């Protein structure tokens, strides 16, 4: 095997194990926020969504998202 053939083979394996992302992070975040907006029915949920949108620290944002789901689950449980 020549050096060029080995390089091509390695590049093919890299693509297999490191696929390129199909969407940018911002596009995914916008799509996720749109889905969350559909779930938000109360003023409290909408306020939390605003905090999620404005938050720049990823770990804090994740905490707000978890809290949003907790509140949403509780409000849906009351409706049954």
N, C-alpha and C positions, 0 to 999 in steps of 0.2 A: 504494500500500500504506500502510495506517495504521501508526502506531507500535505499537499492540497486536498487529497481525498480524506485524510484524517481530520483536517480542519472542517471540511464540509460535514462530515459525520458528527463531529462534536457540536456544531451549530444546530444541526437537526435535533440532537438530543436536548440541547438547551431549550429550544422552542417547546419540546414536549413537556419538560419539567417546569418551565417558567413561561406559561402562556401569557400573551400580552392582554392587558385589561381591555374589555370591550367598551366600557364607558369610563369617563373621567369621574373622579370622586365628587366633584360639584354636581354633575348630572345625576348621579345616584342619590346624593343628599336631597336634591330638589324633588326627585321622584318619591323618596321616602317621606318628605314633608307633605307632599300632596296626599299621600295615603293617610298620614296622621290627621290631616285637616278633615278628611272624610269621617274620621272617627270622633272628632271633637264636636260635641253637641252642647256642652255647658260653657258658661263664661269662664269657670275655673280651668277647664281643659284648653280653651282658646288662649287664656293668659299663659299657661304653661307652654303651649306651642310657640308663642311669641318669644318666651325666654329661650326655648330650644333654638329658634332661628337666630337670635342675637348672640348666643353663646359662642365664644371662640376657643375655649379650652375643651378639648375632646372628652376628657374624663368627666368634667362637670356636665357637659352636654349629654353624655351617656346616662348620667344619674338623673337628669331631668326627663329623659326618654323613659327610663324605668319607672319613674314616679308617674309620668303620664299614663303608662299602661296600667299601673296599680289603680289609679283614680278611675280610669275608663272601665276596668274590670269591675270595680266596686259599683259604679253607677249602672252598669248593665245588669249586675246581679240584683239590684233593687227593683229594676223594671220587671223582673219575672215574677 
